[in-house]
Amino acid sequence: MILRALSLLCTVLLTVVGCAGPVEEPLPETSSQASPAPAATMAADVTNRLDAAVERVMTEAGIPGAIVGIWGPGGDYVRAFGVADKKTRAPMKTGFYSRIGSLTKTFTVTAVLQLADQGRVDLDDTIADYVPDVPNGDTITLRQLAGMRSGLANYSADPQFQQALFADPQRSFTPEELLSYAFSQPVAFAPGQGVQYSNTNTVLLGLVVEQVGGRPLGEHIGHHILEPLGMSQTSFPSGGAFPDPHAEGYTTQTPDGGETTATEWNPSWAWAAGAMISTLDDLRIWAPALATGKLLTRQMQEQRLQTVALPGQSPPDGYGLGLFNLGGWIGHNGSLPGYQTVAVYLPAAQTTLVILINTDIPFEGKDPGTLLATAITTELTPEHVYRIE
C-alpha cells in the first residue's frame, strides 16, 4: 500500500507455499486499560469455517504466515497460522511485532484532527500555510490531503524514487527528499476535483504535525495517541530497527522481480505514510478507537467518516479522512515490502478484525491481506464483506 498509487496494496506472482494449521494462543499482556475484557471463544462451527477460509487463502495465495484476531459479541478468535521463517519453518506466533505500512496514515491524520479539535489548525487551511513550494499549495487544504483529494503525484510511484530505494533498501530518506520526487511529477487533477491515493499527502500532513506540535512526528503520536490508549507495543521507528520477536517478511518488490526478504529494510521512505510497527494486541485497541473517534470530538469524527468513493467503489464504500469504509468495516489496511495488515471495526456488529501477514506478494493481481479479509468477513459477516476491487 505504499508502493502502489491507486490500489492501496501490492502486486506480482508468487510460489505457493504450504501452510501449517492454526495455533490458538493467548494474547500477550498489555498495559492498556482500554482493551476490553476477554470474551468467550467463538462457537466451534464458526471457528471451523474461519480456520478453513484462512487456510484456503493461505494455500492459494502462498502466504507463509498469518496472525488473525477477531473480537465481538459472538466471542473471540485469535489464531496464528503458518510459518514466520520459510527456511527454518519456525511457526508464526500471535505476539509478534509487524510492520503495519499505511495503517500509519491513520495515526498521522488522527494527530492532525486532534490539532484541529484544539483550534491549532483548521482543516480548510492550505498546505502553503505550513510547507512552502508545494504545487497548488495555495489551494490544497489539509482536508483534501487527509482525504486523498489533493491531486499531488505519489512519490512512491516515481521510477527514480524506486530506483533509489531498491539500490539501497537500508538508506534513510528525509521527508523533503520524498516530496522532491513527488513535486517533480505533474499533478493528476486540480485540488478537490478527484480522488487518488497518494503517500505524498500524508508526508505533508506529518510535516504539519511536527511544525504545529513542536516535536518529531513519532514523539507526537506517542504522546497524544499511543500513551492515552495504552498502546505500549506500537512504535514509530527512526530507522530500520525492528523489535523482537517478528517474522521474516517476503517480497518481490525488487528490480528483477525475484523474491527476497525485506525484514530489515529501512521504512524511513514511508515515514508519516507507512513507517510504524505494532502488534495484534495493540491493533485490537486501535481499530475500534479509530472507527468510533475515541480521541476526537463527535463533530470531528463525523467529518472524518464522510467518504468519497475511490475508482471501482460504490458509496458508502470509500475513503474518509485517513480511513476507509469498506462494507461497513471502518479502518485501514497497510502494505510495506514483506508485510501486510488489515485493522478494521464493524460498528453494526461491534466487532474488531485484525490481520497481520508476512508477505506482500500478490496473487492473481490481488493483495493477500485483502484476500484474507474478504474470505474471513464472507464467513463472519456475509452482509458486510470487506472488499477492495
C-alpha positions in Angstrom: 0.0 0.0 0.0 2.9 2.2 0.0 4.5 1.5 -3.4 1.1 1.3 -5.2 -0.7 4.5 -6.0 -4.4 3.7 -6.5 -5.0 0.1 -5.4 -3.5 0.7 -1.9 -1.8 -2.6 -1.8 0.7 -4.6 -3.9 1.4 -6.9 -7.0 3.0 -9.8 -9.0 3.4 -13.6 -9.0 4.4 -16.0 -6.3 5.2 -19.6 -5.4 2.5 -21.4 -3.5 3.8 -22.4 -0.1 2.0 -25.0 2.1 0.8 -23.7 5.5 0.8 -25.2 8.9 -2.5 -25.4 10.7 -3.7 -22.7 13.1 -2.2 -22.3 16.6 -4.5 -20.7 19.1 -2.6 -18.7 21.7 -3.4 -16.2 24.5 -2.8 -12.6 23.7 0.4 -11.1 25.2 -0.3 -8.9 28.2 -0.5 -5.2 27.7 -0.5 -2.2 29.9 -3.6 -0.8 28.2 -6.7 -0.1 30.2 -8.6 0.4 27.0 -8.6 -3.3 26.0 -11.9 -5.0 26.7 -12.2 -8.0 29.0 -11.8 -11.3 27.1 -15.0 -12.8 25.8 -15.8 -16.5 25.3 -14.3 -18.3 22.4 -16.5 -18.3 19.3 -18.7 -21.3 18.6 -16.9 -24.3 17.1 -18.8 -24.2 13.8 -17.8 -20.6 13.3 -14.2 -21.1 14.2 -14.0 -24.2 11.9 -15.3 -22.2 9.0 -12.9 -19.4 9.7 -10.0 -21.8 10.0 -10.9 -23.3 6.7 -11.2 -20.0 4.9 -7.9 -18.7 6.2 -6.1 -22.0 5.3 -7.6 -22.0 1.8 -6.5 -18.4 1.0 -3.0 -19.0 2.5 -2.5 -22.1 0.4 -3.9 -20.5 -2.8 -2.0 -17.2 -2.4 1.2 -18.7 -1.0 1.1 -16.7 2.3 3.8 -18.1 4.6 2.3 -16.9 7.9 -0.7 -15.1 9.3 -2.0 -13.7 12.6 -5.7 -13.2 12.8 -7.7 -11.7 15.7 -11.5 -11.2 15.9 -13.3 -9.8 18.9 -17.0 -9.2 19.2 -20.2 -10.2 21.0 -20.0 -13.6 19.4 -16.7 -14.4 21.1 -13.0 -14.1 20.4 -11.0 -15.8 17.6 -7.2 -15.5 18.0 -5.0 -17.6 15.8 -1.5 -17.9 14.3 -1.2 -19.8 11.1 1.8 -21.0 9.1 5.4 -20.0 9.4 7.4 -16.9 10.4 10.5 -18.1 8.5 10.4 -20.2 5.4 13.9 -21.5 5.9 13.7 -22.6 9.5 9.9 -23.3 9.4 9.6 -21.5 12.8 5.9 -21.1 13.5 4.1 -17.8 13.4 3.1 -16.5 16.9 0.3 -14.1 17.8 2.6 -12.0 19.9 4.9 -11.0 17.1 5.6 -7.4 16.1 4.9 -6.4 12.5 5.4 -3.5 10.2 2.0 -2.0 9.5 2.5 0.1 6.4 -0.3 2.5 5.6 -2.1 2.0 8.9 0.5 4.7 9.9 -1.7 7.1 8.0 -4.5 6.7 10.5 -2.2 7.9 13.3 -0.8 10.8 11.3 -4.3 12.0 10.3 -5.6 11.5 13.8 -2.9 13.8 15.0 -3.9 16.5 12.5 -7.6 16.1 13.5 -6.7 16.4 17.2 -4.8 19.7 16.4 -8.0 20.8 14.6 -10.1 20.0 17.6 -7.8 22.1 19.7 -8.1 25.0 17.3 -4.4 24.9 16.5 -5.0 24.2 12.8 -8.1 24.4 10.6 -8.8 21.6 8.1 -9.5 24.2 5.5 -6.1 25.8 5.9 -4.0 25.5 2.8 -0.8 23.5 3.0 1.1 26.6 1.8 0.4 28.0 5.3 2.8 25.3 6.7 5.0 23.9 3.9 6.5 26.1 1.0 6.8 25.2 -2.7 4.0 22.6 -2.9 2.4 22.5 -6.3 -1.0 24.1 -6.0 -0.1 24.6 -2.3 -2.1 27.8 -2.0 -5.3 26.0 -2.8 -4.7 22.4 -1.5 -6.3 22.2 2.0 -5.4 19.9 4.9 -8.8 18.3 4.5 -8.0 17.4 0.9 -4.7 16.0 1.9 -6.3 13.8 4.5 -9.0 12.6 2.1 -6.6 11.9 -0.8 -8.1 14.7 -2.9 -5.1 16.9 -3.5 -4.1 15.7 -6.9 -0.4 15.6 -5.9 1.7 12.8 -7.5 2.5 9.8 -5.4 6.3 9.9 -4.8 6.5 6.2 -4.2 5.2 5.5 -7.8 8.1 7.6 -9.2 10.6 5.4 -11.1 13.6 7.5 -9.8 12.4 7.0 -6.3 12.0 3.3 -6.7 15.5 3.0 -8.3 17.0 4.8 -5.3 15.1 2.7 -2.8 16.0 -0.7 -4.4 19.6 0.3 -4.9 19.9 0.6 -1.1 16.9 -0.5 0.9 18.7 0.3 4.2 19.2 4.0 3.3 17.4 6.8 5.1 15.2 9.2 3.3 14.1 12.6 4.7 10.5 13.9 4.2 11.9 16.6 2.0 13.6 14.1 -0.3 10.4 12.2 -0.6 8.5 15.3 -1.6 11.1 16.2 -4.2 10.2 13.1 -6.1 6.5 13.9 -6.0 6.9 17.6 -6.9 9.0 16.7 -10.0 5.9 15.0 -11.4 2.7 16.7 -12.8 -0.4 16.9 -10.7 -3.2 14.5 -11.5 -6.1 16.9 -11.1 -7.0 20.3 -9.6 -7.4 20.2 -5.8 -10.7 18.7 -4.8 -11.6 17.6 -8.3 -10.8 13.9 -8.0 -9.5 11.3 -5.6 -6.2 9.5 -5.9 -4.4 7.6 -3.1 -1.0 9.2 -2.6 1.6 8.8 0.1 2.7 12.4 -0.6 -0.4 13.7 1.1 0.3 12.1 4.4 4.0 13.0 4.4 2.9 16.7 4.1 0.5 16.2 7.0 3.3 14.7 9.0 5.3 17.9 8.5 2.3 19.9 9.6 2.1 17.9 12.9 5.8 18.5 13.5 5.6 22.2 12.9 2.4 22.8 15.0 3.1 20.2 17.6 6.7 21.2 18.2 8.2 17.8 18.3 9.2 14.9 16.0 6.2 13.1 14.5 6.9 9.8 16.2 7.1 11.5 19.6 3.9 13.5 19.0 2.0 10.3 18.0 3.4 8.5 21.1 2.4 11.3 23.5 -1.0 12.1 22.1 -2.3 8.8 20.7 -0.3 5.7 21.9 0.1 6.7 25.5 -3.6 7.7 26.1 -4.8 4.4 24.7 -2.1 2.3 26.4 -0.6 1.1 23.1 2.8 0.2 24.6 3.7 -2.2 21.8 3.4 0.3 18.9 6.3 2.5 17.8 7.4 4.9 15.1 11.0 3.7 14.2 13.6 6.3 13.3 15.5 3.7 11.1 15.4 0.0 10.3 15.1 -1.1 14.0 12.5 -3.9 14.4 11.6 -5.2 17.8 11.8 -8.9 18.5 10.0 -11.2 18.1 9.0 -10.7 14.5 8.5 -12.8 11.3 10.6 -12.6 8.2 8.9 -10.6 5.5 8.8 -11.8 1.9 8.5 -9.5 -1.2 9.1 -9.5 -4.9 9.4 -5.7 -5.0 12.9 -5.9 -6.4 14.5 -4.7 -9.7 14.3 -8.2 -11.2 11.1 -9.3 -9.5 12.8 -12.1 -7.6 11.7 -13.0 -4.1 13.7 -11.7 -1.2 13.3 -10.8 2.5 12.6 -7.2 3.3 12.6 -7.7 7.1 15.4 -5.1 7.8 14.6 -2.6 5.1 14.5 0.9 6.4 10.9 2.2 6.4 12.0 5.9 6.6 10.9 6.2 2.9 7.3 5.6 4.1 7.6 7.9 7.1 4.2 9.5 8.1 2.5 7.4 5.4 3.8 3.9 6.5 6.7 3.5 8.8 5.1 2.3 12.1 5.3 -1.1 13.9 2.6 -2.7 16.0 1.1 -6.0 17.3 -2.1 -7.8 17.2 -2.9 -6.8 20.8 -2.3 -3.1 20.2 -4.3 -3.0 16.9 -7.1 -4.6 18.8 -7.2 -1.4 20.8 -6.6 0.9 17.8 -9.2 -0.3 15.3 -12.3 0.5 17.5 -10.8 3.7 18.8 -10.2 4.9 15.3 -13.6 3.9 14.0 -15.5 5.4 16.9 -13.4 8.6 17.2 -12.3 7.9 20.8 -9.6 10.6 20.7 -11.7 13.2 18.8 -14.8 15.2 19.4 -18.0 13.9 18.0 -18.2 16.7 15.4 -14.6 16.0 14.2 -15.3 12.2 13.9 -18.4 12.9 11.8 -16.3 14.9 9.4 -13.7 12.1 9.3 -16.3 9.5 8.3 -17.6 11.4 5.3 -16.2 9.2 2.5 -15.5 9.7 -1.2 -15.5 6.6 -3.4 -12.2 5.5 -5.0 -12.2 4.2 -8.5 -14.1 0.9 -8.6 -16.1 1.6 -5.4 -19.7 2.4 -4.8 -21.0 4.6 -1.9 -20.9 4.3 1.0 -17.7 2.5 0.4 -14.8 5.0 0.1 -12.1 6.9 1.7 -12.7 9.4 4.5 -10.1 11.4 6.4 -7.3 8.9 6.8 -9.5 5.8 6.9 -11.7 3.5 4.7 -15.3 2.3 4.9 -15.5 -1.0 3.1 -18.7 -3.0 3.5 -19.3 -1.2 6.8 -15.9 -2.1 8.1 -14.1 1.1 9.2 -10.3 1.3 9.4 -7.3 0.9 7.1 -5.0 -1.6 5.5 -1.3 -1.4 5.2 1.3 -2.8 2.9 5.1 -2.5 3.1 7.6 -4.8 1.3 7.3 -8.0 3.2 4.2 -7.3 5.3 0.5 -6.5 5.0 -2.0 -5.6 7.7 -5.8 -5.0 8.0 -7.2 -3.4 11.1 -10.9 -2.6 11.0 -14.0 -2.3 13.1 -17.6 -3.0 12.2 -19.9 -0.8 14.2 -23.0 -2.7 13.1 -21.7 -5.8 14.9 -19.4 -4.2 17.4 -16.7 -6.4 16.1 -12.9 -5.9 15.5 -10.8 -7.7 12.9 -7.0 -7.5 12.7 -4.9 -9.4 10.2 -1.1 -9.4 10.0 0.8 -11.4 7.4 4.5 -11.7 6.4 4.3 -11.2 2.6 3.1 -8.5 0.2 3.4 -10.7 -2.9 0.1 -10.5 -4.9 -1.9 -13.5 -6.1 -3.7 -13.1 -9.4 -3.3 -9.3 -9.1 -4.9 -9.2 -5.6 -3.2 -8.3 -2.3 -3.0 -11.3 0.0 -4.1 -9.3 3.1 -7.2 -8.2 1.3 -7.9 -11.7 0.1 -7.8 -12.9 3.7 -10.0 -10.1 4.9 -12.6 -10.8 2.2 -12.7 -14.5 2.9 -13.0 -14.0 6.7 -15.7 -11.4 6.5 -17.6 -13.5 4.0 -17.9 -16.2 6.6 -18.2 -13.9 9.6 -20.4 -11.1 8.4 -21.8 -12.0 5.0 -23.9 -8.8 4.9 -20.8 -6.8 5.5 -17.9 -8.1 3.3 -14.6 -6.2 3.3 -13.5 -6.0 -0.3 -11.3 -3.8 -2.5 -11.9 -4.1 -6.2 
